């Protein structure tokens, strides 16, 4: 992994932590059911990007 990819990986890792917390909270308090799906999709997208960065 080059320096740029490593930096992007770390940025994604930092973004995932609060997203997972928001997802947990959204699941507990189902005010907006679409929010859960949106957060899950965003987390999946970021995790997919992390996998592709690691594969390089």
N, C-alpha and C positions, 0 to 999 in steps of 0.2 A: 504494500500500500504506500503510495507516495504521500508527500507532506500535505498536499491539498485534500486528498481523499481522507486522510487521517483526521484533519481538522473538521471536515464535513461530518465524519462519523461521530466525533465528539459533540458537535452541535446538535445532531439528531438525537444523540443519547440524552442530552440535557433537555431537549424538547419533549421527549417521551415521558419523563418522570411526572411533570404536572398534568400531561394529558391522561395518563393512567389514573391519577388521583381524581381528575374531573370525571372520568368515566365511572369510577367507583361511586362517586357521589351522585352522578346522574342515574345510575342503576338503583340506588337506594331511594332516591326521590324522583319518581317518574312524572315530573311536571310536563316535560316535553319528550315524548318517546322518540321523536326524530333525532334529538340530540345524541342519544345513545348510539344510534346507527352512524351518525356523522362522526362521532369521536372514534368509534371502532374502525371506520374506513380510514380516517386520518392516521391512526396508529398502525394499521396494516400497511398503508402506503410508506410510512417512515421506516417500519421494520423491513419492508421489502428493499428499500433503498440501502439500508444498513447491510443487508445480506449481499446485495450486488457490489457494494464498496469493499466488503471483506473478500469477495471472490476475485477481485482484481489482483 
